[in-house]
Amino acid sequence: MSNPTPYTLHDLRALLTDVPPDSILSRTFYEDDQLRMVLFGFAAGQELSEHTAAVPVVIQILAGEGQLTLAGDVHEAGPGTWAHLPARLPHSVRARTPLTLLLWMFKSQSE
């Protein structure tokens, strides 16, 4: 069934229920030929260890406090923090408090 409107609208707050202690939740809520968007909820103290993405990404912190490590450089992160990462850049995320982040994954034209 096709979308009858020319836009997509989501309430991001409704996508993540309470994040259980010692957990990370993720919800892919939008995907098309060019973009995948994933909402993450981290419990305090949780971490995504260093990894890379095959495509360019943007990390946007919506709520909470934590650290982003980008290519070995550690940065404090809170609401409003935004980072663009080229494909294959090593990065990790650590939540000091409950943390909500939005991940924008830009698909290559060859996918």
Jmol script that loads the backbone (N, CA, C; Angstrom):
load data "model"
ATOM      1  N   MET A   1       0.849  -1.181   0.000  1.00  0.00           N
ATOM      2  CA  MET A   1       0.000   0.000   0.000  1.00  0.00           C
ATOM      3  C   MET A   1       0.890   1.240   0.000  1.00  0.00           C
ATOM      4  N   SER A   2       0.659   2.147  -0.881  1.00  0.00           N
ATOM      5  CA  SER A   2       1.482   3.348  -0.969  1.00  0.00           C
ATOM      6  C   SER A   2       0.997   4.406   0.014  1.00  0.00           C
ATOM      7  N   ASN A   3       1.909   5.290   0.367  1.00  0.00           N
ATOM      8  CA  ASN A   3       1.600   6.386   1.269  1.00  0.00           C
ATOM      9  C   ASN A   3       0.748   7.403   0.503  1.00  0.00           C
ATOM     10  N   PRO A   4      -0.462   7.718   0.988  1.00  0.00           N
ATOM     11  CA  PRO A   4      -1.334   8.651   0.257  1.00  0.00           C
ATOM     12  C   PRO A   4      -0.905  10.113   0.374  1.00  0.00           C
ATOM     13  N   THR A   5       0.057  10.414   1.245  1.00  0.00           N
ATOM     14  CA  THR A   5       0.524  11.786   1.412  1.00  0.00           C
ATOM     15  C   THR A   5       1.948  11.904   0.881  1.00  0.00           C
ATOM     16  N   PRO A   6       2.374  13.112   0.511  1.00  0.00           N
ATOM     17  CA  PRO A   6       3.729  13.299  -0.013  1.00  0.00           C
ATOM     18  C   PRO A   6       4.775  13.481   1.086  1.00  0.00           C
ATOM     19  N   TYR A   7       4.455  13.126   2.318  1.00  0.00           N
ATOM     20  CA  TYR A   7       5.380  13.308   3.433  1.00  0.00           C
ATOM     21  C   TYR A   7       5.230  12.147   4.408  1.00  0.00           C
ATOM     22  N   THR A   8       6.188  12.062   5.343  1.00  0.00           N
ATOM     23  CA  THR A   8       6.157  11.067   6.404  1.00  0.00           C
ATOM     24  C   THR A   8       6.260  11.809   7.722  1.00  0.00           C
ATOM     25  N   LEU A   9       5.441  11.434   8.688  1.00  0.00           N
ATOM     26  CA  LEU A   9       5.413  12.099   9.989  1.00  0.00           C
ATOM     27  C   LEU A   9       5.488  11.046  11.088  1.00  0.00           C
ATOM     28  N   HIS A  10       6.403  11.240  12.057  1.00  0.00           N
ATOM     29  CA  HIS A  10       6.551  10.325  13.190  1.00  0.00           C
ATOM     30  C   HIS A  10       6.652  11.120  14.487  1.00  0.00           C
ATOM     31  N   ASP A  11       6.134  10.560  15.552  1.00  0.00           N
ATOM     32  CA  ASP A  11       6.371  11.077  16.900  1.00  0.00           C
ATOM     33  C   ASP A  11       7.504  10.235  17.476  1.00  0.00           C
ATOM     34  N   LEU A  12       8.717  10.764  17.460  1.00  0.00           N
ATOM     35  CA  LEU A  12       9.873   9.991  17.900  1.00  0.00           C
ATOM     36  C   LEU A  12       9.751   9.539  19.351  1.00  0.00           C
ATOM     37  N   ARG A  13       9.084  10.337  20.188  1.00  0.00           N
ATOM     38  CA  ARG A  13       8.933   9.968  21.604  1.00  0.00           C
ATOM     39  C   ARG A  13       8.153   8.673  21.758  1.00  0.00           C
ATOM     40  N   ALA A  14       7.245   8.400  20.852  1.00  0.00           N
ATOM     41  CA  ALA A  14       6.418   7.197  20.945  1.00  0.00           C
ATOM     42  C   ALA A  14       7.136   5.942  20.439  1.00  0.00           C
ATOM     43  N   LEU A  15       8.252   6.111  19.746  1.00  0.00           N
ATOM     44  CA  LEU A  15       8.950   4.968  19.176  1.00  0.00           C
ATOM     45  C   LEU A  15       9.759   4.172  20.185  1.00  0.00           C
ATOM     46  N   LEU A  16      10.219   4.835  21.238  1.00  0.00           N
ATOM     47  CA  LEU A  16      10.997   4.142  22.263  1.00  0.00           C
ATOM     48  C   LEU A  16      10.194   4.092  23.552  1.00  0.00           C
ATOM     49  N   THR A  17       9.905   2.897  24.000  1.00  0.00           N
ATOM     50  CA  THR A  17       9.292   2.754  25.315  1.00  0.00           C
ATOM     51  C   THR A  17      10.410   2.900  26.335  1.00  0.00           C
ATOM     52  N   ASP A  18      10.122   2.722  27.598  1.00  0.00           N
ATOM     53  CA  ASP A  18      11.175   2.796  28.609  1.00  0.00           C
ATOM     54  C   ASP A  18      12.286   1.805  28.270  1.00  0.00           C
ATOM     55  N   VAL A  19      13.503   2.288  28.254  1.00  0.00           N
ATOM     56  CA  VAL A  19      14.650   1.439  27.957  1.00  0.00           C
ATOM     57  C   VAL A  19      14.993   0.655  29.225  1.00  0.00           C
ATOM     58  N   PRO A  20      14.982  -0.680  29.160  1.00  0.00           N
ATOM     59  CA  PRO A  20      15.308  -1.473  30.347  1.00  0.00           C
ATOM     60  C   PRO A  20      16.734  -1.191  30.820  1.00  0.00           C
ATOM     61  N   PRO A  21      16.989  -1.339  32.117  1.00  0.00           N
ATOM     62  CA  PRO A  21      18.362  -1.173  32.622  1.00  0.00           C
ATOM     63  C   PRO A  21      19.307  -2.105  31.861  1.00  0.00           C
ATOM     64  N   ASP A  22      20.529  -1.661  31.683  1.00  0.00           N
ATOM     65  CA  ASP A  22      21.555  -2.463  31.017  1.00  0.00           C
ATOM     66  C   ASP A  22      21.178  -2.833  29.588  1.00  0.00           C
ATOM     67  N   SER A  23      20.471  -1.940  28.893  1.00  0.00           N
ATOM     68  CA  SER A  23      20.030  -2.251  27.538  1.00  0.00           C
ATOM     69  C   SER A  23      20.210  -1.069  26.594  1.00  0.00           C
ATOM     70  N   ILE A  24      20.199  -1.405  25.312  1.00  0.00           N
ATOM     71  CA  ILE A  24      20.135  -0.434  24.234  1.00  0.00           C
ATOM     72  C   ILE A  24      19.009  -0.888  23.316  1.00  0.00           C
ATOM     73  N   LEU A  25      18.079   0.004  23.028  1.00  0.00           N
ATOM     74  CA  LEU A  25      17.001  -0.293  22.089  1.00  0.00           C
ATOM     75  C   LEU A  25      17.229   0.501  20.812  1.00  0.00           C
ATOM     76  N   SER A  26      16.862  -0.079  19.683  1.00  0.00           N
ATOM     77  CA  SER A  26      16.925   0.664  18.433  1.00  0.00           C
ATOM     78  C   SER A  26      15.668   0.380  17.625  1.00  0.00           C
ATOM     79  N   ARG A  27      15.214   1.403  16.920  1.00  0.00           N
ATOM     80  CA  ARG A  27      14.022   1.301  16.081  1.00  0.00           C
ATOM     81  C   ARG A  27      14.302   1.990  14.749  1.00  0.00           C
ATOM     82  N   THR A  28      14.300   1.205  13.672  1.00  0.00           N
ATOM     83  CA  THR A  28      14.345   1.801  12.337  1.00  0.00           C
ATOM     84  C   THR A  28      12.938   2.279  12.047  1.00  0.00           C
ATOM     85  N   PHE A  29      12.787   3.569  11.805  1.00  0.00           N
ATOM     86  CA  PHE A  29      11.442   4.109  11.619  1.00  0.00           C
ATOM     87  C   PHE A  29      11.229   4.737  10.250  1.00  0.00           C
ATOM     88  N   TYR A  30      12.309   4.842   9.464  1.00  0.00           N
ATOM     89  CA  TYR A  30      12.145   5.377   8.113  1.00  0.00           C
ATOM     90  C   TYR A  30      13.229   4.784   7.226  1.00  0.00           C
ATOM     91  N   GLU A  31      12.832   4.429   6.010  1.00  0.00           N
ATOM     92  CA  GLU A  31      13.809   3.952   5.035  1.00  0.00           C
ATOM     93  C   GLU A  31      13.264   4.177   3.628  1.00  0.00           C
ATOM     94  N   ASP A  32      14.143   4.705   2.771  1.00  0.00           N
ATOM     95  CA  ASP A  32      13.827   4.824   1.357  1.00  0.00           C
ATOM     96  C   ASP A  32      15.099   4.502   0.577  1.00  0.00           C
ATOM     97  N   ASP A  33      15.150   4.854  -0.701  1.00  0.00           N
ATOM     98  CA  ASP A  33      16.302   4.518  -1.541  1.00  0.00           C
ATOM     99  C   ASP A  33      17.577   5.256  -1.147  1.00  0.00           C
ATOM    100  N   GLN A  34      17.451   6.368  -0.426  1.00  0.00           N
ATOM    101  CA  GLN A  34      18.615   7.195  -0.103  1.00  0.00           C
ATOM    102  C   GLN A  34      18.970   7.247   1.370  1.00  0.00           C
ATOM    103  N   LEU A  35      18.031   6.915   2.243  1.00  0.00           N
ATOM    104  CA  LEU A  35      18.208   7.188   3.674  1.00  0.00           C
ATOM    105  C   LEU A  35      17.559   6.118   4.536  1.00  0.00           C
ATOM    106  N   ARG A  36      18.237   5.768   5.616  1.00  0.00           N
ATOM    107  CA  ARG A  36      17.650   4.940   6.681  1.00  0.00           C
ATOM    108  C   ARG A  36      17.812   5.731   7.970  1.00  0.00           C
ATOM    109  N   MET A  37      16.748   5.821   8.769  1.00  0.00           N
ATOM    110  CA  MET A  37      16.810   6.546  10.039  1.00  0.00           C
ATOM    111  C   MET A  37      16.498   5.582  11.178  1.00  0.00           C
ATOM    112  N   VAL A  38      17.362   5.613  12.198  1.00  0.00           N
ATOM    113  CA  VAL A  38      17.243   4.707  13.330  1.00  0.00           C
ATOM    114  C   VAL A  38      17.286   5.529  14.612  1.00  0.00           C
ATOM    115  N   LEU A  39      16.337   5.273  15.506  1.00  0.00           N
ATOM    116  CA  LEU A  39      16.300   5.924  16.813  1.00  0.00           C
ATOM    117  C   LEU A  39      16.866   4.950  17.840  1.00  0.00           C
ATOM    118  N   PHE A  40      17.823   5.412  18.643  1.00  0.00           N
ATOM    119  CA  PHE A  40      18.451   4.587  19.679  1.00  0.00           C
ATOM    120  C   PHE A  40      18.117   5.136  21.057  1.00  0.00           C
ATOM    121  N   GLY A  41      17.851   4.251  21.994  1.00  0.00           N
ATOM    122  CA  GLY A  41      17.710   4.588  23.404  1.00  0.00           C
ATOM    123  C   GLY A  41      18.710   3.773  24.204  1.00  0.00           C
ATOM    124  N   PHE A  42      19.566   4.441  24.960  1.00  0.00           N
ATOM    125  CA  PHE A  42      20.591   3.790  25.772  1.00  0.00           C
ATOM    126  C   PHE A  42      20.230   3.948  27.243  1.00  0.00           C
ATOM    127  N   ALA A  43      20.333   2.893  28.015  1.00  0.00           N
ATOM    128  CA  ALA A  43      20.288   3.019  29.464  1.00  0.00           C
ATOM    129  C   ALA A  43      21.618   3.623  29.916  1.00  0.00           C
ATOM    130  N   ALA A  44      21.612   4.291  31.053  1.00  0.00           N
ATOM    131  CA  ALA A  44      22.851   4.881  31.581  1.00  0.00           C
ATOM    132  C   ALA A  44      23.923   3.804  31.695  1.00  0.00           C
ATOM    133  N   GLY A  45      25.143   4.147  31.254  1.00  0.00           N
ATOM    134  CA  GLY A  45      26.275   3.235  31.343  1.00  0.00           C
ATOM    135  C   GLY A  45      26.439   2.305  30.152  1.00  0.00           C
ATOM    136  N   GLN A  46      25.491   2.297  29.240  1.00  0.00           N
ATOM    137  CA  GLN A  46      25.593   1.402  28.084  1.00  0.00           C
ATOM    138  C   GLN A  46      26.478   2.002  27.006  1.00  0.00           C
ATOM    139  N   GLU A  47      27.057   1.127  26.195  1.00  0.00           N
ATOM    140  CA  GLU A  47      28.007   1.575  25.179  1.00  0.00           C
ATOM    141  C   GLU A  47      27.890   0.730  23.920  1.00  0.00           C
ATOM    142  N   LEU A  48      27.950   1.393  22.776  1.00  0.00           N
ATOM    143  CA  LEU A  48      28.192   0.712  21.507  1.00  0.00           C
ATOM    144  C   LEU A  48      29.690   0.790  21.288  1.00  0.00           C
ATOM    145  N   SER A  49      30.363  -0.359  21.312  1.00  0.00           N
ATOM    146  CA  SER A  49      31.810  -0.358  21.167  1.00  0.00           C
ATOM    147  C   SER A  49      32.212   0.100  19.766  1.00  0.00           C
ATOM    148  N   GLU A  50      33.494   0.355  19.612  1.00  0.00           N
ATOM    149  CA  GLU A  50      33.981   0.916  18.359  1.00  0.00           C
ATOM    150  C   GLU A  50      33.579   0.037  17.174  1.00  0.00           C
ATOM    151  N   HIS A  51      33.087   0.704  16.149  1.00  0.00           N
ATOM    152  CA  HIS A  51      32.658   0.043  14.920  1.00  0.00           C
ATOM    153  C   HIS A  51      32.722   1.058  13.791  1.00  0.00           C
ATOM    154  N   THR A  52      32.422   0.613  12.582  1.00  0.00           N
ATOM    155  CA  THR A  52      32.346   1.507  11.438  1.00  0.00           C
ATOM    156  C   THR A  52      31.032   1.261  10.713  1.00  0.00           C
ATOM    157  N   ALA A  53      30.662   2.189   9.866  1.00  0.00           N
ATOM    158  CA  ALA A  53      29.487   2.036   9.001  1.00  0.00           C
ATOM    159  C   ALA A  53      29.972   2.064   7.555  1.00  0.00           C
ATOM    160  N   ALA A  54      29.339   1.299   6.711  1.00  0.00           N
ATOM    161  CA  ALA A  54      29.738   1.224   5.310  1.00  0.00           C
ATOM    162  C   ALA A  54      29.315   2.451   4.508  1.00  0.00           C
ATOM    163  N   VAL A  55      28.455   3.280   5.105  1.00  0.00           N
ATOM    164  CA  VAL A  55      27.932   4.476   4.438  1.00  0.00           C
ATOM    165  C   VAL A  55      28.146   5.689   5.347  1.00  0.00           C
ATOM    166  N   PRO A  56      28.100   6.900   4.801  1.00  0.00           N
ATOM    167  CA  PRO A  56      28.172   8.094   5.653  1.00  0.00           C
ATOM    168  C   PRO A  56      26.970   8.139   6.599  1.00  0.00           C
ATOM    169  N   VAL A  57      27.191   8.658   7.820  1.00  0.00           N
ATOM    170  CA  VAL A  57      26.119   8.764   8.808  1.00  0.00           C
ATOM    171  C   VAL A  57      26.170  10.121   9.490  1.00  0.00           C
ATOM    172  N   VAL A  58      25.032  10.489  10.076  1.00  0.00           N
ATOM    173  CA  VAL A  58      24.947  11.621  10.988  1.00  0.00           C
ATOM    174  C   VAL A  58      24.413  11.079  12.298  1.00  0.00           C
ATOM    175  N   ILE A  59      25.067  11.460  13.388  1.00  0.00           N
ATOM    176  CA  ILE A  59      24.611  11.144  14.740  1.00  0.00           C
ATOM    177  C   ILE A  59      24.095  12.437  15.345  1.00  0.00           C
ATOM    178  N   GLN A  60      22.876  12.407  15.850  1.00  0.00           N
ATOM    179  CA  GLN A  60      22.267  13.588  16.472  1.00  0.00           C
ATOM    180  C   GLN A  60      21.767  13.179  17.852  1.00  0.00           C
ATOM    181  N   ILE A  61      22.298  13.816  18.903  1.00  0.00           N
ATOM    182  CA  ILE A  61      21.864  13.524  20.269  1.00  0.00           C
ATOM    183  C   ILE A  61      20.598  14.330  20.551  1.00  0.00           C
ATOM    184  N   LEU A  62      19.544  13.626  20.956  1.00  0.00           N
ATOM    185  CA  LEU A  62      18.271  14.278  21.249  1.00  0.00           C
ATOM    186  C   LEU A  62      18.075  14.524  22.740  1.00  0.00           C
ATOM    187  N   ALA A  63      18.564  13.595  23.587  1.00  0.00           N
ATOM    188  CA  ALA A  63      18.380  13.728  25.038  1.00  0.00           C
ATOM    189  C   ALA A  63      19.474  12.948  25.750  1.00  0.00           C
ATOM    190  N   GLY A  64      19.845  13.416  26.935  1.00  0.00           N
ATOM    191  CA  GLY A  64      20.830  12.724  27.756  1.00  0.00           C
ATOM    192  C   GLY A  64      22.240  13.230  27.534  1.00  0.00           C
ATOM    193  N   GLU A  65      23.172  12.605  28.255  1.00  0.00           N
ATOM    194  CA  GLU A  65      24.583  12.996  28.214  1.00  0.00           C
ATOM    195  C   GLU A  65      25.437  11.762  27.986  1.00  0.00           C
ATOM    196  N   GLY A  66      26.492  11.927  27.190  1.00  0.00           N
ATOM    197  CA  GLY A  66      27.379  10.807  26.926  1.00  0.00           C
ATOM    198  C   GLY A  66      28.646  11.249  26.246  1.00  0.00           C
ATOM    199  N   GLN A  67      29.298  10.277  25.643  1.00  0.00           N
ATOM    200  CA  GLN A  67      30.537  10.539  24.927  1.00  0.00           C
ATOM    201  C   GLN A  67      30.459   9.901  23.548  1.00  0.00           C
ATOM    202  N   LEU A  68      30.935  10.643  22.566  1.00  0.00           N
ATOM    203  CA  LEU A  68      31.152  10.107  21.234  1.00  0.00           C
ATOM    204  C   LEU A  68      32.657  10.018  21.038  1.00  0.00           C
ATOM    205  N   THR A  69      33.133   8.876  20.609  1.00  0.00           N
ATOM    206  CA  THR A  69      34.532   8.750  20.231  1.00  0.00           C
ATOM    207  C   THR A  69      34.554   8.592  18.725  1.00  0.00           C
ATOM    208  N   LEU A  70      35.186   9.552  18.060  1.00  0.00           N
ATOM    209  CA  LEU A  70      35.222   9.620  16.602  1.00  0.00           C
ATOM    210  C   LEU A  70      36.671   9.574  16.155  1.00  0.00           C
ATOM    211  N   ALA A  71      37.059   8.498  15.483  1.00  0.00           N
ATOM    212  CA  ALA A  71      38.443   8.326  15.019  1.00  0.00           C
ATOM    213  C   ALA A  71      39.435   8.507  16.164  1.00  0.00           C
ATOM    214  N   GLY A  72      39.087   8.011  17.348  1.00  0.00           N
ATOM    215  CA  GLY A  72      39.970   8.081  18.503  1.00  0.00           C
ATOM    216  C   GLY A  72      39.844   9.345  19.330  1.00  0.00           C
ATOM    217  N   ASP A  73      39.135  10.367  18.852  1.00  0.00           N
ATOM    218  CA  ASP A  73      38.955  11.614  19.585  1.00  0.00           C
ATOM    219  C   ASP A  73      37.677  11.529  20.415  1.00  0.00           C
ATOM    220  N   VAL A  74      37.792  11.788  21.725  1.00  0.00           N
ATOM    221  CA  VAL A  74      36.649  11.704  22.638  1.00  0.00           C
ATOM    222  C   VAL A  74      35.990  13.071  22.758  1.00  0.00           C
ATOM    223  N   HIS A  75      34.650  13.087  22.595  1.00  0.00           N
ATOM    224  CA  HIS A  75      33.881  14.328  22.666  1.00  0.00           C
ATOM    225  C   HIS A  75      32.709  14.142  23.621  1.00  0.00           C
ATOM    226  N   GLU A  76      32.501  15.118  24.496  1.00  0.00           N
ATOM    227  CA  GLU A  76      31.299  15.119  25.326  1.00  0.00           C
ATOM    228  C   GLU A  76      30.112  15.417  24.417  1.00  0.00           C
ATOM    229  N   ALA A  77      28.987  14.776  24.702  1.00  0.00           N
ATOM    230  CA  ALA A  77      27.821  14.928  23.836  1.00  0.00           C
ATOM    231  C   ALA A  77      26.564  15.072  24.678  1.00  0.00           C
ATOM    232  N   GLY A  78      25.704  15.995  24.262  1.00  0.00           N
ATOM    233  CA  GLY A  78      24.422  16.208  24.920  1.00  0.00           C
ATOM    234  C   GLY A  78      23.404  16.669  23.894  1.00  0.00           C
ATOM    235  N   PRO A  79      22.223  17.036  24.352  1.00  0.00           N
ATOM    236  CA  PRO A  79      21.187  17.470  23.420  1.00  0.00           C
ATOM    237  C   PRO A  79      21.702  18.571  22.488  1.00  0.00           C
ATOM    238  N   GLY A  80      21.503  18.351  21.216  1.00  0.00           N
ATOM    239  CA  GLY A  80      21.982  19.303  20.224  1.00  0.00           C
ATOM    240  C   GLY A  80      23.303  18.916  19.590  1.00  0.00           C
ATOM    241  N   THR A  81      24.033  17.959  20.161  1.00  0.00           N
ATOM    242  CA  THR A  81      25.281  17.516  19.544  1.00  0.00           C
ATOM    243  C   THR A  81      24.952  16.807  18.237  1.00  0.00           C
ATOM    244  N   TRP A  82      25.717  17.143  17.214  1.00  0.00           N
ATOM    245  CA  TRP A  82      25.492  16.620  15.873  1.00  0.00           C
ATOM    246  C   TRP A  82      26.848  16.324  15.264  1.00  0.00           C
ATOM    247  N   ALA A  83      26.995  15.149  14.648  1.00  0.00           N
ATOM    248  CA  ALA A  83      28.268  14.793  14.020  1.00  0.00           C
ATOM    249  C   ALA A  83      28.022  14.092  12.693  1.00  0.00           C
ATOM    250  N   HIS A  84      28.762  14.515  11.660  1.00  0.00           N
ATOM    251  CA  HIS A  84      28.741  13.826  10.367  1.00  0.00           C
ATOM    252  C   HIS A  84      29.986  12.958  10.283  1.00  0.00           C
ATOM    253  N   LEU A  85      29.818  11.691   9.936  1.00  0.00           N
ATOM    254  CA  LEU A  85      30.931  10.756   9.833  1.00  0.00           C
ATOM    255  C   LEU A  85      30.976  10.199   8.415  1.00  0.00           C
ATOM    256  N   PRO A  86      32.128  10.255   7.776  1.00  0.00           N
ATOM    257  CA  PRO A  86      32.236   9.599   6.471  1.00  0.00           C
ATOM    258  C   PRO A  86      32.185   8.085   6.650  1.00  0.00           C
ATOM    259  N   ALA A  87      31.926   7.379   5.587  1.00  0.00           N
ATOM    260  CA  ALA A  87      31.908   5.920   5.625  1.00  0.00           C
ATOM    261  C   ALA A  87      33.225   5.395   6.201  1.00  0.00           C
ATOM    262  N   ARG A  88      33.120   4.342   6.991  1.00  0.00           N
ATOM    263  CA  ARG A  88      34.245   3.595   7.569  1.00  0.00           C
ATOM    264  C   ARG A  88      35.042   4.343   8.636  1.00  0.00           C
ATOM    265  N   LEU A  89      34.519   5.436   9.168  1.00  0.00           N
ATOM    266  CA  LEU A  89      35.205   6.125  10.261  1.00  0.00           C
ATOM    267  C   LEU A  89      34.929   5.363  11.563  1.00  0.00           C
ATOM    268  N   PRO A  90      35.959   4.923  12.285  1.00  0.00           N
ATOM    269  CA  PRO A  90      35.730   4.231  13.557  1.00  0.00           C
ATOM    270  C   PRO A  90      35.068   5.173  14.570  1.00  0.00           C
ATOM    271  N   HIS A  91      34.039   4.661  15.246  1.00  0.00           N
ATOM    272  CA  HIS A  91      33.341   5.478  16.243  1.00  0.00           C
ATOM    273  C   HIS A  91      32.680   4.587  17.290  1.00  0.00           C
ATOM    274  N   SER A  92      32.401   5.181  18.435  1.00  0.00           N
ATOM    275  CA  SER A  92      31.685   4.493  19.506  1.00  0.00           C
ATOM    276  C   SER A  92      30.839   5.516  20.253  1.00  0.00           C
ATOM    277  N   VAL A  93      29.859   4.999  21.007  1.00  0.00           N
ATOM    278  CA  VAL A  93      28.945   5.846  21.782  1.00  0.00           C
ATOM    279  C   VAL A  93      28.854   5.271  23.182  1.00  0.00           C
ATOM    280  N   ARG A  94      28.979   6.129  24.202  1.00  0.00           N
ATOM    281  CA  ARG A  94      28.827   5.714  25.600  1.00  0.00           C
ATOM    282  C   ARG A  94      27.854   6.664  26.275  1.00  0.00           C
ATOM    283  N   ALA A  95      26.867   6.095  26.958  1.00  0.00           N
ATOM    284  CA  ALA A  95      25.846   6.894  27.648  1.00  0.00           C
ATOM    285  C   ALA A  95      26.216   7.049  29.123  1.00  0.00           C
ATOM    286  N   ARG A  96      26.360   8.297  29.578  1.00  0.00           N
ATOM    287  CA  ARG A  96      26.556   8.546  31.011  1.00  0.00           C
ATOM    288  C   ARG A  96      25.221   8.577  31.727  1.00  0.00           C
ATOM    289  N   THR A  97      24.193   9.107  31.062  1.00  0.00           N
ATOM    290  CA  THR A  97      22.820   9.137  31.576  1.00  0.00           C
ATOM    291  C   THR A  97      21.965   8.418  30.538  1.00  0.00           C
ATOM    292  N   PRO A  98      20.685   8.193  30.810  1.00  0.00           N
ATOM    293  CA  PRO A  98      19.847   7.691  29.711  1.00  0.00           C
ATOM    294  C   PRO A  98      20.012   8.615  28.504  1.00  0.00           C
ATOM    295  N   LEU A  99      20.197   8.028  27.338  1.00  0.00           N
ATOM    296  CA  LEU A  99      20.581   8.776  26.143  1.00  0.00           C
ATOM    297  C   LEU A  99      19.692   8.370  24.977  1.00  0.00           C
ATOM    298  N   THR A 100      19.237   9.364  24.223  1.00  0.00           N
ATOM    299  CA  THR A 100      18.481   9.109  23.001  1.00  0.00           C
ATOM    300  C   THR A 100      19.220   9.757  21.843  1.00  0.00           C
ATOM    301  N   LEU A 101      19.473   8.964  20.795  1.00  0.00           N
ATOM    302  CA  LEU A 101      20.139   9.529  19.627  1.00  0.00           C
ATOM    303  C   LEU A 101      19.442   9.081  18.359  1.00  0.00           C
ATOM    304  N   LEU A 102      19.558   9.936  17.369  1.00  0.00           N
ATOM    305  CA  LEU A 102      19.007   9.686  16.050  1.00  0.00           C
ATOM    306  C   LEU A 102      20.174   9.442  15.105  1.00  0.00           C
ATOM    307  N   LEU A 103      20.108   8.341  14.367  1.00  0.00           N
ATOM    308  CA  LEU A 103      21.156   7.988  13.410  1.00  0.00           C
ATOM    309  C   LEU A 103      20.585   8.094  12.003  1.00  0.00           C
ATOM    310  N   TRP A 104      21.218   8.905  11.183  1.00  0.00           N
ATOM    311  CA  TRP A 104      20.854   9.071   9.767  1.00  0.00           C
ATOM    312  C   TRP A 104      21.893   8.309   8.962  1.00  0.00           C
ATOM    313  N   MET A 105      21.493   7.319   8.185  1.00  0.00           N
ATOM    314  CA  MET A 105      22.404   6.521   7.367  1.00  0.00           C
ATOM    315  C   MET A 105      22.111   6.820   5.895  1.00  0.00           C
ATOM    316  N   PHE A 106      23.088   7.407   5.219  1.00  0.00           N
ATOM    317  CA  PHE A 106      22.917   7.824   3.822  1.00  0.00           C
ATOM    318  C   PHE A 106      23.403   6.713   2.908  1.00  0.00           C
ATOM    319  N   LYS A 107      22.492   6.130   2.175  1.00  0.00           N
ATOM    320  CA  LYS A 107      22.819   5.009   1.312  1.00  0.00           C
ATOM    321  C   LYS A 107      23.557   5.477   0.066  1.00  0.00           C
ATOM    322  N   SER A 108      24.478   4.656  -0.384  1.00  0.00           N
ATOM    323  CA  SER A 108      25.195   4.994  -1.621  1.00  0.00           C
ATOM    324  C   SER A 108      24.274   4.761  -2.807  1.00  0.00           C
ATOM    325  N   GLN A 109      24.567   5.405  -3.899  1.00  0.00           N
ATOM    326  CA  GLN A 109      23.742   5.275  -5.095  1.00  0.00           C
ATOM    327  C   GLN A 109      23.815   3.866  -5.677  1.00  0.00           C
ATOM    328  N   SER A 110      24.850   3.091  -5.332  1.00  0.00           N
ATOM    329  CA  SER A 110      25.011   1.748  -5.890  1.00  0.00           C
ATOM    330  C   SER A 110      24.260   0.683  -5.099  1.00  0.00           C
ATOM    331  N   GLU A 111      23.693   1.032  -3.930  1.00  0.00           N
ATOM    332  CA  GLU A 111      22.972   0.032  -3.124  1.00  0.00           C
ATOM    333  C   GLU A 111      21.646  -0.284  -3.734  1.00  0.00           C
TER     334      GLU A 111
END
end "model"
wireframe off; spacefill off
backbone 0.3
color backbone group
